Amino acid sequence: MGKPRFRSIFDGLPAYEPSRAVRSATGDSHLLAANESPHRPLPDIVAAITEAAETINRYPDFGGTELTARIARAHGVTEDRVAIGAGSVALLQMLLQAVADADAEVMYAWRSFELYPVLADLAGVRGVRIPLVDERHDLNAMAERVGDDTRLVLVCNPNNPTGTLLGHDDLRAFADRVPADRLIAVDEAYFEYVRQPGARSAIALTADRPNLVVLRTFSKAYGLAGLRVGYLVGPPYVVARLRKAYLPYSVSAVAQAAALAALGRQKELFSQVDEVVAERARVRGELTATGWAVPRSESNFLWLRMGAASGEFGDRCGDAGVAVRVFPGEGLRVSIGTPADNDAFLAAAAAWRAKTRSPAADGPATVSNC
């Protein structure tokens, strides 16, 4: 019997696999795999969601008019420079589809966000991976690799999963080297967690660069991962074309209401972000003090490059009720959660180190802490 025909790309396309559910022998479960906010939604946000739920028999605002206006005001830009989507990943998918001419290439650092190659393959765009250097983007190598077929350059900043940050001047110099007819998308999903002195969002660079856009999300610092809403800031020319590719009504009324409420509660939400940043410093400090090599992170997670030992350590964390994100053969990413969550991970890390006497079977990686 025959089967439906699909594009051949599906034969080798890896499926996204969330980390396995975990629970320790005592029943504890610490979810540190998905870079989610560990804080429960604020009451005002829950109230906005409840009120919006009473209107779900109606379609949501097609273009997210009020949300777009609020985002524009928050960043000091005009509304024609903002596009919303069902999470920043949906906007990324739209960008890839928009540039997907025959022989088009998309360039990104590697390792970086794991869905970059998947979305590129689905759009029919050839992916070009530029290796990290000391867990950071090699902007010089990326600039030199830009060619006639390059249509889109993705820069994850801070980078997921390593947490490293590119300086504003370095990013500006890189943007100046990329021809104006090649699109640059800076993925700032974790920018609210940045504390590096002098750091600035790439949104400031979009004012006078016709080929640069910035992606942001409400999933992380705003704690709305379950509702899927994100946005893009860029030149009006780019935004207008992206809106043509917008999947109708993809940002629900509930999601729009929650995002609006979250924007009105930035003080409280960013206070929670400060708590995560403080825990990030504590966890990294305890790890490095006991010999682990952990690059300085400007996100809500830490990266441990463990090579062949990554899978085994991830399993040991799971046995202790701690869910972490394992990249087999490369490393392990651990989100920053509540103090209790983080203590559970630190205990698992200490037990592993006591057994192996090193963070990885083949020794700790040497990384820059700058």
C-alpha positions in Angstrom: 0.0 0.0 0.0 1.3 3.4 -0.9 2.0 6.2 1.5 1.5 10.0 1.2 4.4 11.8 -0.3 6.3 14.3 1.7 9.4 16.4 1.0 12.5 14.3 1.3 13.8 16.6 4.0 11.5 14.9 6.4 13.4 11.7 6.1 16.3 13.0 8.1 14.7 15.8 10.0 15.2 15.4 13.8 12.1 15.8 15.9 12.2 18.2 18.8 12.5 16.2 22.0 11.7 17.8 25.3 13.7 16.6 28.3 12.2 13.5 30.0 10.0 13.9 33.0 12.0 13.3 36.2 11.3 12.5 39.8 13.7 11.4 42.5 13.2 8.5 44.8 11.7 10.9 47.3 9.2 12.3 44.8 11.0 15.6 44.2 11.0 17.1 40.7 13.1 20.1 39.7 12.4 21.4 36.2 15.7 23.0 35.0 15.7 22.0 31.3 13.6 24.5 29.4 14.8 27.9 30.6 11.4 28.8 32.0 10.7 31.3 34.7 10.5 29.6 38.1 8.0 32.1 39.3 4.2 31.7 39.3 2.2 34.3 37.2 1.4 37.5 39.0 -2.3 37.8 40.1 -3.0 40.7 37.8 -1.7 38.7 34.8 -3.9 35.7 35.8 -6.9 38.1 36.1 -6.2 39.4 32.6 -6.1 35.9 31.3 -9.4 35.0 33.0 -11.1 38.1 31.6 -9.8 37.4 28.1 -11.0 33.8 28.3 -14.6 35.0 28.3 -14.1 36.3 24.7 -12.7 33.1 23.2 -15.8 32.6 21.0 -14.5 35.6 19.0 -11.3 35.9 16.9 -8.4 37.8 18.5 -7.3 41.2 17.2 -5.7 40.1 13.9 -2.6 42.4 14.1 -2.4 42.8 17.9 -3.0 46.5 17.6 -2.9 47.5 21.2 0.0 45.1 22.0 2.0 46.4 19.1 1.5 50.0 20.2 2.5 49.2 23.8 5.7 47.4 22.6 6.5 50.3 20.3 6.2 52.7 23.2 8.3 50.6 25.5 11.2 50.6 23.0 10.7 54.2 21.7 10.0 53.2 18.1 7.1 53.7 15.8 4.4 51.0 15.5 5.4 50.2 11.9 8.6 48.8 13.2 7.0 46.1 15.4 5.6 42.7 14.4 4.1 40.2 16.9 4.0 36.5 16.5 3.2 33.2 18.4 6.6 33.3 20.2 9.8 34.6 18.7 10.3 31.2 17.0 7.2 31.8 14.9 8.7 35.1 13.7 12.0 33.3 13.0 10.1 30.8 10.9 8.5 33.7 9.0 11.9 35.2 8.3 13.2 32.0 6.9 10.2 31.5 4.7 10.6 35.1 3.5 14.2 34.6 2.3 13.8 31.0 1.0 14.8 31.6 -2.7 16.5 28.7 -4.5 20.1 28.2 -3.2 19.5 30.6 -0.3 21.7 30.2 2.8 21.1 31.0 6.4 24.2 31.4 8.6 24.4 30.9 12.4 26.9 30.0 15.1 27.0 26.5 16.4 26.2 25.4 18.8 23.3 27.8 19.2 19.5 27.5 19.5 18.7 24.0 18.4 15.7 24.9 16.3 17.7 27.1 13.9 18.8 24.1 11.6 15.3 22.5 11.9 13.5 25.6 10.8 16.0 26.3 8.0 15.6 22.8 6.7 11.8 23.1 6.7 12.0 26.4 4.8 14.3 24.8 2.3 17.2 27.1 3.2 20.7 25.7 3.4 22.2 26.1 6.9 25.8 27.2 7.3 27.2 26.6 10.8 30.1 28.6 12.1 31.8 27.0 15.1 32.0 28.9 18.4 35.3 30.0 19.8 35.6 29.8 23.6 31.8 29.3 23.6 31.3 32.6 21.8 30.3 33.7 18.3 33.2 34.0 15.9 32.0 37.2 14.3 35.0 37.6 12.1 34.6 34.1 10.6 30.9 34.8 10.1 31.5 38.1 8.3 34.1 36.5 6.1 31.7 33.6 5.2 28.9 35.9 4.0 28.5 35.2 0.3 26.2 35.7 -2.7 23.8 33.0 -1.5 23.6 34.3 2.1 20.1 35.7 2.7 19.9 35.6 6.5 22.4 35.7 9.4 21.2 34.6 12.8 23.0 35.9 15.9 21.7 34.5 19.3 22.7 37.1 21.9 23.0 35.9 24.7 23.7 32.6 23.0 21.6 29.6 23.8 22.9 27.2 25.2 26.3 28.8 26.2 24.9 32.0 27.7 27.8 34.2 26.3 27.2 37.7 25.2 28.5 39.8 22.3 29.5 43.3 23.1 27.4 46.1 21.5 30.5 47.6 19.6 31.4 44.1 18.3 27.9 43.5 17.1 27.8 46.9 15.4 31.1 46.4 13.7 29.9 43.0 12.5 26.7 44.5 11.1 28.7 47.1 9.2 30.6 44.3 7.4 27.4 42.5 6.3 26.1 43.9 2.9 22.8 45.8 3.3 20.9 43.3 1.1 21.6 40.4 3.6 19.2 40.3 6.5 20.6 40.0 10.1 18.4 38.8 12.9 19.6 39.2 16.5 17.8 36.8 18.8 17.5 38.5 22.2 15.2 36.0 23.9 17.3 36.3 27.1 18.3 39.9 27.0 16.4 40.9 30.2 18.9 38.8 32.1 22.0 40.6 30.9 24.0 42.4 33.5 27.3 43.0 31.8 28.3 46.7 32.2 27.7 48.7 29.1 25.6 46.1 27.4 22.9 47.5 25.0 20.2 45.8 23.0 20.7 45.6 19.3 17.3 47.4 18.9 19.4 50.6 19.0 21.1 49.4 15.8 17.9 49.0 13.9 17.3 52.7 13.5 19.8 53.3 10.8 20.3 49.8 9.4 17.8 48.6 6.8 18.8 44.9 7.2 18.8 44.4 10.9 15.9 43.1 13.1 15.7 42.0 16.7 13.6 39.1 18.1 12.2 39.2 21.6 9.9 37.0 23.6 7.5 37.0 26.5 8.3 33.4 27.3 11.3 34.0 29.6 11.5 37.1 31.8 7.8 37.8 31.5 6.9 34.2 32.4 4.4 33.5 29.6 6.0 30.4 28.0 2.7 28.6 28.0 0.9 31.3 25.9 3.4 31.8 23.0 3.8 35.5 22.2 6.9 37.3 20.9 7.8 40.2 18.8 10.2 41.6 16.3 11.6 45.2 16.0 13.1 46.2 12.7 12.9 48.6 9.8 9.4 49.3 8.4 10.3 47.8 5.0 11.1 44.4 6.7 8.1 44.5 9.1 5.6 45.3 6.3 6.8 42.2 4.4 6.7 40.0 7.4 3.1 41.0 8.1 2.2 39.6 4.7 3.4 36.2 5.9 1.6 36.4 9.2 -0.5 33.3 10.0 -3.9 34.8 10.7 -5.0 35.0 14.3 -1.9 33.1 15.5 -1.5 35.2 18.7 -4.6 34.4 20.7 -6.7 36.9 22.6 -5.6 35.3 25.9 -1.9 35.7 24.9 -2.3 39.3 23.9 -4.1 40.1 27.1 -1.4 38.4 29.2 1.4 40.2 27.4 -0.3 43.6 27.9 -0.7 42.9 31.6 2.9 41.8 31.8 4.1 45.0 30.2 2.1 46.8 32.9 3.9 44.9 35.6 7.5 45.2 34.5 8.7 46.4 37.9 7.5 43.2 39.7 8.6 40.9 36.9 12.0 42.4 36.5 12.4 42.1 40.3 11.9 38.4 39.8 14.5 38.5 37.0 17.0 40.1 39.5 16.4 37.1 41.8 17.2 34.7 39.0 20.4 36.7 38.2 21.5 36.5 41.8 20.9 32.7 41.8 22.8 32.4 38.6 25.8 34.1 40.2 25.5 31.8 43.3 25.2 28.6 41.3 28.1 29.4 39.0 30.2 30.6 41.9 29.7 27.3 43.7 30.5 25.3 40.6 33.6 27.1 39.6 34.9 27.0 43.2 34.8 23.2 43.0 36.6 23.0 39.7 33.8 23.1 37.1 34.5 25.1 33.9 31.4 27.3 33.5 31.5 30.3 31.0 30.1 33.5 32.4 26.4 33.5 31.5 24.2 36.5 30.8 21.0 34.4 30.5 18.9 32.4 32.9 20.9 29.2 32.5 24.5 27.9 32.7 26.4 25.7 30.2 28.7 22.8 31.1 30.7 21.4 28.2 31.2 17.8 29.2 31.8 16.0 26.0 31.2 12.3 26.1 30.1 12.5 29.8 27.1 14.7 29.1 24.6 12.0 28.8 25.7 10.1 31.9 25.7 13.2 34.0 22.3 14.2 32.7 21.0 10.7 33.7 22.4 11.1 37.2 20.7 14.5 37.5 17.4 12.9 36.3 17.8 10.2 39.0 18.1 12.9 41.5 14.9 14.5 40.3 16.6 17.3 38.3 15.6 17.8 34.7 18.4 19.3 32.6 19.0 19.8 28.9 21.5 17.4 27.5 23.2 17.8 24.1 24.8 14.4 23.7 28.5 14.4 23.1 28.7 18.1 23.7 27.4 19.5 27.0 24.6 20.2 29.4 22.5 23.2 29.9 20.9 23.8 33.3 18.3 26.5 33.8 18.3 28.7 36.9 15.3 27.9 39.1 14.2 28.5 42.6 16.9 28.2 45.3 15.6 24.8 46.2 15.8 23.7 42.5 19.3 25.1 42.2 20.5 23.4 45.5 19.2 20.1 44.1 21.3 20.5 41.0 24.4 21.6 43.0 24.0 18.4 45.1 23.8 16.3 42.0 26.9 18.0 40.6 28.8 17.5 43.9 27.9 13.9 44.0 29.1 13.5 40.4 32.3 15.2 41.1 33.0 13.2 44.2 32.6 10.1 42.1 34.6 11.1 39.0 36.9 13.7 40.6 36.4 15.9 37.5 33.3 17.5 35.9 33.7 15.3 32.8 35.3 11.9 32.2 37.8 13.5 29.8 38.5 16.5 32.0 36.9 20.0 32.2 36.8 22.2 29.2 38.9 25.4 29.2 36.6 28.3 28.5 36.9 32.1 28.7 35.2 33.7 31.7 35.1 37.1 30.1 
